[in-house]
Amino acid sequence: MIGAAGIPHIAFETPRFLLSLLLFTAGLQVPIHELRALVKRPTALLTGLVLHLVAPLLIIPGVAFALSQSPDSDGGSGMIAAMILIVAMPVAAGATVWTSKGDGDQSTTVGLVLASTLVSPITIPVTMTALCPLLSGDYANTLSGAALTTGHAFALTGVLLPCGAGILCRLALPDRALTRLLDVAVPTAMVGSLLLTYINAGGVLGPFLTHPEPVLLVAALVVAATVCGLSFGLGRITARALRLDGPAGASVTLACGMNNSSASAVLITTTLPDRPHVLLPVLAYSLLQKVAAGRVVRAGLRRGARA
């Protein structure tokens, strides 16, 4: 029998299970053979990884300062907390999908997804700890505590292990068994993705629809668009400054701007269960980064067509 005490346990475990399903399937689809090309030209991989880790430290403080000038009672700490939990995450596995659709270096993108995931047990808590001083009140205490306790465990069990399990299955299974597993896993993960989105959206849209706050909605969109735009912009500027070729530059740009928003949403429901509105900018960022990724790969295709 499930009592009242079991309800929140289920509420927290379901998103984690769905996230693990998504990351396992993402790992299952990673084309490992693409990594061979990185041995001869690792520049784009190293650039993208460093940029992915450093960009939050350059972007978030400026956004936090701008929000601190707003009339918001907590200086926009809720919005900044959401952005911190997004930018601390590894490169979204979906970046490999966008690379395959347009002008991008697939080997570099795959390498960036794997590298950022492998170091995430270290980088997630470090990034959270470094940016927590920008927050005020309960947000600062909650996130700094989560960085020391939840951060390592979440990155290891919630991000690295399921993705790694998918990759190992891809390497270990014969082609026929892998094909059959993909035939089941991919549509199942698609349903899981929709369900996870529904759970996350329901957590924030329910209270929002009951007590509409248009200002909060606009603020979430503006903050998410600002951080997303600056992240993609920094990636593009760096790629051009280093004179990376078009495909490598596109992959570096995607790595700088695309973060695993599903993982950040799950971490928010765990660390800030009483602040569902914090999910609003996360949902906005999730949508905006896909729009930006589409523009990056389409721009590469147009350049290739002109050439």
C-alpha positions in Angstrom: 0.0 0.0 0.0 1.3 3.5 -0.9 0.7 6.0 1.8 0.9 9.7 1.8 4.6 9.5 2.5 5.1 7.5 -0.6 3.6 10.1 -3.0 6.5 12.5 -3.1 8.9 9.5 -3.4 7.1 8.5 -6.6 7.0 12.0 -7.9 10.8 12.4 -7.5 11.7 8.9 -8.8 9.6 8.9 -12.0 11.5 11.9 -13.6 14.8 10.3 -12.7 13.7 7.0 -14.3 12.6 8.7 -17.5 15.8 10.8 -17.6 17.8 7.6 -17.3 15.8 6.0 -20.1 16.5 9.0 -22.4 20.2 9.0 -21.6 20.5 5.3 -22.0 18.9 5.5 -25.4 21.1 8.5 -26.4 24.2 6.5 -25.5 22.8 3.6 -27.5 22.7 5.8 -30.6 26.1 7.4 -30.2 28.2 6.5 -33.3 31.4 5.5 -31.5 33.3 4.9 -34.8 33.1 8.6 -35.4 35.6 9.2 -32.6 38.5 7.8 -34.6 38.9 11.1 -36.5 39.5 13.0 -33.3 42.9 11.4 -32.7 44.4 13.3 -35.7 42.6 16.7 -35.0 41.6 17.2 -31.3 41.6 21.0 -31.5 37.9 21.4 -31.9 37.1 18.9 -29.2 39.4 20.6 -26.6 38.1 24.0 -27.6 34.5 22.9 -27.3 35.0 21.2 -23.9 36.9 24.2 -22.4 34.3 26.6 -23.8 31.4 24.5 -22.5 32.9 24.6 -19.0 34.0 28.3 -19.0 31.1 29.9 -20.8 28.8 29.8 -17.7 31.4 31.6 -15.6 31.5 34.4 -18.2 27.8 34.7 -18.9 25.8 34.0 -15.7 27.5 36.8 -13.6 26.5 39.4 -16.1 22.9 38.2 -16.3 22.8 38.0 -12.5 24.0 41.6 -12.2 21.3 42.8 -14.6 18.6 41.0 -12.7 19.9 42.4 -9.4 18.9 45.8 -10.6 15.3 44.7 -11.1 12.5 45.3 -8.6 12.2 41.6 -7.9 12.3 40.9 -4.2 15.0 38.3 -4.4 17.0 40.0 -7.2 16.0 37.4 -9.8 17.6 34.6 -7.8 15.0 32.1 -8.9 15.8 32.8 -12.6 19.5 32.7 -12.0 19.2 29.4 -10.0 17.4 27.9 -13.0 20.1 29.1 -15.4 22.9 27.8 -13.2 21.3 24.3 -13.1 21.1 24.4 -16.9 24.6 25.6 -17.8 26.1 23.2 -15.3 24.9 20.2 -17.2 26.9 18.3 -19.9 26.4 18.8 -23.6 22.9 17.6 -24.7 23.0 14.3 -26.5 20.6 15.9 -28.9 23.5 17.9 -30.3 24.5 14.8 -32.3 21.1 14.7 -33.9 21.4 18.3 -35.1 24.9 17.7 -36.3 23.7 14.9 -38.5 21.0 17.1 -40.0 23.3 19.8 -41.2 26.8 21.1 -41.5 28.6 19.8 -38.5 31.6 17.6 -37.5 29.9 14.5 -36.1 33.0 13.1 -34.5 33.7 16.3 -32.6 30.1 16.6 -31.4 30.1 12.9 -30.3 33.4 13.5 -28.5 32.0 16.6 -26.8 28.9 14.8 -25.6 31.0 12.0 -24.2 33.7 14.1 -22.7 31.4 16.5 -20.9 29.3 13.6 -19.6 32.4 11.8 -18.3 33.6 14.8 -16.3 30.1 15.8 -15.2 30.5 14.3 -11.7 33.2 16.9 -11.1 32.1 19.8 -13.3 28.4 19.9 -12.2 29.1 20.5 -8.5 32.1 22.8 -9.2 30.0 25.0 -11.6 27.2 25.1 -9.1 29.5 26.0 -6.2 31.3 28.7 -8.2 28.0 30.4 -9.2 26.1 30.0 -6.0 27.4 33.3 -4.5 25.4 35.1 -7.2 22.2 34.0 -5.4 20.6 35.3 -2.3 18.5 33.9 0.5 17.2 30.4 0.4 18.3 29.8 -3.2 22.0 30.3 -2.3 21.7 27.9 0.7 19.8 25.3 -1.2 22.0 25.2 -4.3 25.3 25.3 -2.3 24.0 22.4 -0.2 22.9 20.5 -3.3 26.3 21.1 -5.0 28.0 19.4 -2.0 25.6 16.5 -1.6 23.3 15.9 -4.6 25.6 17.2 -7.3 28.1 14.4 -7.4 25.6 11.6 -6.9 23.2 13.0 -9.5 25.9 13.4 -12.1 27.2 9.9 -11.6 24.0 7.9 -11.2 21.6 10.2 -13.1 23.8 11.2 -16.1 27.0 9.3 -16.5 25.9 5.7 -15.7 22.8 5.5 -17.9 24.6 7.1 -20.8 27.6 4.9 -20.3 25.4 1.8 -20.1 23.9 2.7 -23.5 27.3 3.1 -25.0 28.6 -0.2 -23.6 25.5 -2.0 -25.0 26.2 -0.5 -28.4 29.8 -1.8 -28.2 28.9 -5.2 -26.8 25.8 -6.3 -28.7 26.0 -7.8 -32.2 24.5 -5.8 -35.0 21.2 -7.7 -35.2 20.6 -7.5 -31.4 21.5 -3.9 -31.4 19.0 -3.1 -34.2 16.3 -4.9 -32.3 17.1 -3.1 -29.1 17.1 0.3 -31.0 13.7 -0.6 -32.6 12.3 -0.8 -29.0 14.4 1.8 -27.2 14.0 4.7 -29.6 10.2 4.9 -29.7 10.1 4.1 -25.9 12.5 7.0 -25.2 10.3 9.2 -27.4 7.3 8.4 -25.3 9.4 8.9 -22.2 10.6 12.3 -23.4 7.0 13.4 -23.9 6.0 12.1 -20.5 9.0 13.8 -18.8 8.1 17.1 -20.6 4.5 16.7 -19.4 5.6 16.1 -15.8 8.0 19.1 -15.9 5.5 21.3 -17.6 2.7 20.2 -15.3 4.7 21.1 -12.3 5.0 24.7 -13.4 2.0 25.3 -15.6 -0.5 24.1 -13.1 0.3 26.8 -10.5 0.9 29.3 -13.3 -2.6 28.8 -14.9 -4.2 28.9 -11.5 -2.5 32.2 -10.6 -1.3 33.7 -13.9 1.8 35.9 -13.7 2.5 37.4 -17.1 5.5 39.3 -15.8 7.1 36.0 -14.6 6.5 34.4 -18.0 8.1 37.3 -19.8 11.0 37.4 -17.4 11.6 33.7 -17.9 11.6 34.0 -21.7 13.9 37.0 -21.6 16.4 35.4 -19.2 16.4 32.1 -21.1 16.8 33.8 -24.5 19.6 36.0 -23.2 21.6 33.1 -21.7 20.9 30.9 -24.8 21.8 33.7 -27.2 25.0 34.6 -25.4 26.1 31.0 -25.2 25.6 30.3 -28.9 27.1 33.6 -29.8 30.2 33.0 -27.7 30.6 29.6 -29.3 30.4 31.1 -32.8 32.8 34.0 -32.0 35.3 31.6 -30.5 35.1 29.2 -33.5 35.8 32.1 -35.9 38.6 33.6 -33.8 40.3 30.2 -33.8 39.6 29.9 -37.6 38.0 26.5 -37.2 36.5 25.1 -40.4 32.7 25.3 -40.9 31.8 21.8 -39.6 34.1 22.0 -36.5 32.9 25.5 -35.8 29.3 24.4 -35.9 30.0 21.6 -33.4 31.8 23.9 -31.0 28.9 26.3 -31.2 26.4 23.6 -30.5 28.4 22.4 -27.5 28.6 25.8 -26.1 24.9 26.5 -26.3 23.2 23.1 -25.9 22.9 21.7 -22.4 21.0 18.7 -21.1 17.8 20.6 -20.0 16.0 17.4 -19.0 18.7 16.7 -16.4 18.5 20.2 -15.0 14.7 20.0 -14.8 14.9 16.7 -12.8 17.6 18.2 -10.5 15.3 21.2 -9.9 12.4 19.0 -8.9 14.7 17.3 -6.4 16.5 20.4 -4.9 13.7 22.9 -5.2 10.4 21.0 -5.0 8.6 23.9 -3.5 9.6 26.3 -6.3 7.9 24.9 -9.4 8.1 28.3 -11.1 11.9 27.8 -11.4 11.1 25.3 -14.1 9.7 28.0 -16.4 13.0 29.3 -17.7 14.3 25.8 -18.0 11.4 24.9 -20.3 12.0 28.1 -22.3 15.7 27.4 -22.6 15.0 23.8 -23.8 12.8 25.2 -26.7 15.1 28.1 -27.5 18.3 26.0 -27.7 16.6 23.7 -30.3 15.6 26.8 -32.4 19.2 28.1 -32.2 20.7 24.7 -33.0 18.5 24.6 -36.1 19.8 28.0 -37.2 23.4 26.9 -36.7 23.1 23.8 -38.9 21.0 25.6 -41.5 23.6 28.4 -41.8 26.3 25.8 -42.4 24.3 24.2 -45.1 23.8 27.5 -46.8 27.5 28.2 -46.7 28.2 24.8 -48.2 25.7 25.4 -51.0 27.3 28.8 -51.9 30.7 27.2 -51.9 
